[in-house]
Each structure stands twice: as structure tokens, then as C-alpha cells.
Amino acid sequence: MRVAVYWAPDLGDPLHDAGSRWLGRDAETGVELPQPILPDLAAITADPRSYGLHATLKPPFRLAAGYAEFLAEVVRWAASIVPFDLPPLAVQDLKGFLALRESTPCPALHALADNAVAALDAHRAQPSQDELARRRKSGLSSAQEELLLRWGYPYVMVEWRFHVTLTRRLSPEEAAVIRPAAEAHFASIAGVPRKVGAVCVFTQAAPGKPFLIAERIPLGA
């Protein structure tokens, strides 16, 4: 099993429903959902669908010890974090991928991710050589290589970017069709003010299985 700590919209937030329908799966229930009718959307969203609608805080990892100990640590850590406002979100291009991203800088958001990576790292099993090799396939900078060796993932700390992934990398022709559709799909929802008041523990039962929300843990004491 792998675990991860992600931000995901509250169940009562319309973004949960809209994002789940865009990806074709609800990470809370595991139920598959009908997607908007767009060319190849099922294939274009296959990878983010397997992870569920989320923004990464502590990337997926295998546990060094038991789940109960890890969960207790997440609860203690989350209690130390003060809830904060999330800036309005918008569909943006991120290195060829479409994602929901914050419209203005949010230092509290970056601090939350940095804190999650460091505070929970004692529960992370060291990656295997095969896992490291897979991470390196995309080509890493020297800074990303250092992060990979220290934290098990190359896109944390200074390399971290808040993003709720909506697609795989798109060709220009695909982007010309999919981006306007995504902007329309989230138009009345993404920019609504919302608060970061909880984090979610996602779990993956086995390699290749979809991630599911196992716990929603409130921030603040």
C-alpha cells in the first residue's frame, strides 16, 4: 500500500463534484462517473483519474511502519496548522498539462506543503532503486536530484507548485479543444472563495490500483 497527503475540496464544495465528473471518478466513493463529451477525454484524463482530484502536499510513498502510527502523526501535525483562505483557482497550462492553479501567490499554501513533506517524513520507507530510476526518466536537474534523494520525490520544497491536475500533457491541437472546454466546465466554480481547512490521506491498495480518500483530517486544534 502507498499513502499520500493531499488537499482535496470538501464534499460540500461544488468543485468536488465538478472535478470528479471531469476526471470520471469520485475519489471519495470510488464510483466511476460520466465525463463531458469531448474527444478522447477518457484517455486524456486517465492518469489524473487514477490519483483522484487533488493537489499534492506529501507525495505518495510506502510506509516504513504501520498505518495507525502514520495516521496519528498526521492528526497531530494537522492540529498545529491554522486554516487559511485559498486564492481563487483557474484552469492554467503547467508544462503542457492542464491544472487548476491559484490565481495569486499564497505563502500559507506553500508552507503547508513544505511542512507536510518534512513533518511526516519519518513514516516514509526509502524508495527502491527501481522507484528512483522511474523518477529520473523524465530528466532531473541537480536540485531535483538532491530533493529526490532527500525526500523521495523531486518536485517538493522549492520545486513544488500547487496544482490540481486535470489532464495528461496535451498536444497543441488537443489543448485548443480541451482547454476551452475545461475553462467552461469550471467557470462558475473554480474562482469561488474557499478555505483550506482540512487535508486528506489518500491510499492506494496496490500498484496500479486507484487512489481513494481514506481520511479527511481538519486543520487546527
N, C-alpha and C positions, 0 to 999 in steps of 0.2 A: 504494500500500500504506500502511496505517496500522499502527502498533505501539503497545503499551501494556505497562506493567509491573504485574503483578497478584500478589496472593497467591492460591494455589490449594492445596487439600490434596494431600499426597503421594499417589502412585499406590497405595501400600500402605495408606493411610488409608481405612477404610470410608466416610468422608464423601465421598471422590471418587466411589465407586460410587453411593451413595445420592443424592447431589446430581445426578449425571449422569442417573440414572434419573428423578428428579423433573422435571428440565428436558427430558428426552427427547433429549439429545445428549451425547456424551463429547467434551470439548474437546481431549483428548489425541489421540484417533484420528479424530475427525470422524464417528464412527459414530452413526447415529440409534438410539435405544433406546425400548422400550415404556415408557409412563408409567403411574402409578397410574390406575385407572379412577375419574375424578371429572368432574363436569360442566364442559365447556369448558376442561379443564386445558391442552390443547394451545394454545388461543388465549391463555389467561391467562399462560402461560409463554413465549410466542413471543419477546418482546423479550429477556428474560434468556437464553433458549436461544441466541440468535444471538451473544451475547457469551461464553457458556460460564460454567461455575461458577467464580466468582472474587470477590475483594474488590479494589477498585481501589486502587492505590498511585499510579502515574503514569498519568493518564487517556490514552485514545487520541489519537494525533497523527500527522501526516505528518512524515517525516524530512526534515531540512534537507540531509543528505548521505547517505552510504552506510550500509547496514545493518551491514556488518562493523565500521565505526568505532563505531557505536552499541553493538553487542553487546560490543565490547571495553571500552567505558566502563562498561556495566552490570556486567561481570565484575569490573572494578577497584573499582567502587563497592560491590558486594555483599561483596567480600572485607573491606571495612572495617567491616561491620556484625556485631555479636555476636548469635548466635542467642538467642532468648528464648522463654519459655513463653507460649502463647496461653491466655487465660482460657476457661473452658467457654462454649460457644455455646448459644444458644436462639433459637427462632423468635419474632420480635417484629414488631410493626407499626412501620413507618417511613413516616410521612406517607401512609398508605393502602396502601403496598406491604408485602408480607411479605418478611422477610430474616432470615438468621442473623446475630445480633449478639453481641458479647461480653457476658458476664453481669456483669463488674466492669470498672472503668476499667483501661486498660493503657497507661501513658505510652510504653512502648517501641514499641507498635504505632503510635501517633500520630506518634512521632518517625521511625519508618521511612517512613511515607507522606510526611511533610514533607521528609525527606531525599531521597527519590526524586524528588519534584517539582522540587526545587532543583538537585540534583546532575546530573540528566540533561537539564536544560532547554536546554542549548546545542545539542542534537540535534533540537530541535523546530522545524519550519517554522512560520512565522507563519500563523495562521488567515486564511482569506479573509473578505471581508465577508459572504458568504452563510453561512459557518460561524458567524460571530459573531451574525448575525441569528437563526439557528436556536437558539442558546443563549439568546438574550434572549426568545424566545417565551413561556417559562414565567413571565417576570416576575422580575427580579433586584433584590435590594437594592443599595444603593450600595456596600456592602462586596463583594458578589458581583460587581458590575460591575468593580470595581478588580482583583479576582482574575482575572476573565476576560481583562482587558487585559494583566495582567502575566504570567499563567501559561497562558493559552489555555483555561481551564476555571474555572467559578465556584465549584465545590464542593471546593476544596483548602484546605490550611493550616487556618485557624480554622474553616472551613466543612466540613471533612472529617469524615465519620463512617464507621467501619468497618461494612461490611455486605456480605453475600453475598446478592444479590438472588434471590428465589425466584418472584416474580410481578410482573405489572403492578399499577397501582393498582386496588384492588378496591372494589366497592360493598359496603355493609353486608351485603346478602344473600349476596353471593359470599363475603365474609370469614367469615360464620357457618358456611359449609360447608368452605371451603378451609383456614382456619387450623387447626381441629382435626385435619384430615387431615395437614397439614404437620407439626404437632407430633407426631402419632403416627408419621409416616414417619421423622422424625429423632430420635425419643425416646431410643433407646439409643446414639446415635452422636454427636450434636452436643455433648453435655456431657462427652465423654471428653477428658482432658488431652492436649494435643498441643503440639508445639514449632514455632515459626516458624523454620525452618532453611534456607529457600530462597525465592527469588522466581521468577516465571515471566515470560518475554517471550511475549506473545500477538501474533499478527499477523493482519491482515485483508487478503486479497489485493486486493480491490477493493470499492468501495462496494456495500453490500447483501450481501456475502459474509459467512459466519460467521467469527468469530474462532477461531483454533486456537492451542494451546500449541506454540510453536516451540522454546523453550529452558527448561530448569529449571536455575537457577543457585544453587549453595549460598551461604549466608552464611558469613562468617568466612574467615580466611586459610587 
